[in-house]
Amino acid sequence: MSSDFSPRHAIVTASDSGIGAATAIALAEAGLDVGITWHSDEAGANRTADAVRARGGRAVVTRFDATDLENAASVIEALADELGGVDVFVNNAGGGSGGPLLDLDLAGWRQDIGLNLDGAFIGMQAAARRMIAADRGGRIIAITSVHEHQPRVGSAAYVAAKHGLGGLVKTMAQELGASGITVNAVAPGEIATPMNDMESEDAEETHRPGIPLGRPGKAEEIAAVVAFLASPAASYVTGASWAVDGGMLQMGPQAGSHLVSDDWREG
């Protein structure tokens, strides 16, 4: 794939707030029109759309439920139709309920796997099919988590799904490379978003001694990496997982040997 790739249309799932909203805005600043999806916060999606339009981009808003496995692909198809295509697809929809492994029932397990892995597969596959049909190359970027790489007590289904999504990214990169489509993951650490009961401005005021950079990240810091991976400059990057975590993943042995209680076992 050469650096001649010139994206015009992007879809960012779950772009009503947080990382998704920041990503949609970053892509608009790069000159792209953006398809924005929401699941429960339509007003937030419309705010993102207004921000995209304020930057000169066209915005299309639709509801998307990544767990509605029968209809998820058709929603992405319709959104691509309305946009005029999809050159960049960012799978941002995700989340997890958590709880001890021994208390996790099959319905809870399936809910987290369905949202974080099954729904991601359907959306990414639908986008890939459109990109191949258009024969212009493309960028597929999955927002995973540091838990794509490292586990967390009390999050078995979420961790399993994110590990699986990381494997899906790598396999898609192998299969789609010949069509000029790159596939990468961005793995955030703790990010100051509404999901974590914070806003970006809270990041600088929140101390995290276990993170080398000493604070949570900002949604805009994730979006900047996504925007790079979506750009012509990232033409030779595929099958990679970019940890954007302030150095959190580097702390395993250091943190493990310095814990002073067993509190971590409770999640």
Sequence and secondary structure as in RCSB ss.txt:
>XXXX:A:sequence
MSSDFSPRHAIVTASDSGIGAATAIALAEAGLDVGITWHSDEAGANRTADAVRARGGRAVVTRFDATDLENAASV
IEALADELGGVDVFVNNAGGGSGGPLLDLDLAGWRQDIGLNLDGAFIGMQAAARRMIAADRGGRIIAITSVHEHQ
PRVGSAAYVAAKHGLGGLVKTMAQELGASGITVNAVAPGEIATPMNDMESEDAEETHRPGIPLGRPGKAEEIAAV
VAFLASPAASYVTGASWAVDGGMLQMGPQAGSHLVSDDWREG
>XXXX:A:secstr
  TT    EEEETT SSHHHHHHHHHHHHTT EEEEEESS HHHHHHHHHHHHHTT  EEEEE  TT TTTHHHH
HHHHHHHHT  SEEEE       B GGG  HHHHHHHHIIIIIHHHHHHHHHHHHHHHHTS EEEEEE  GGGTS
  TTBHHHHHHHHHHHHHHHHHHHHHGGGTEEEEEEEE SEESGGGT  GGGGGG   TTSTTSS EEHHHHHHH
HHHHTSGGGTT  S EEEESTTGGGGHHHHHTT  SSGGGG 
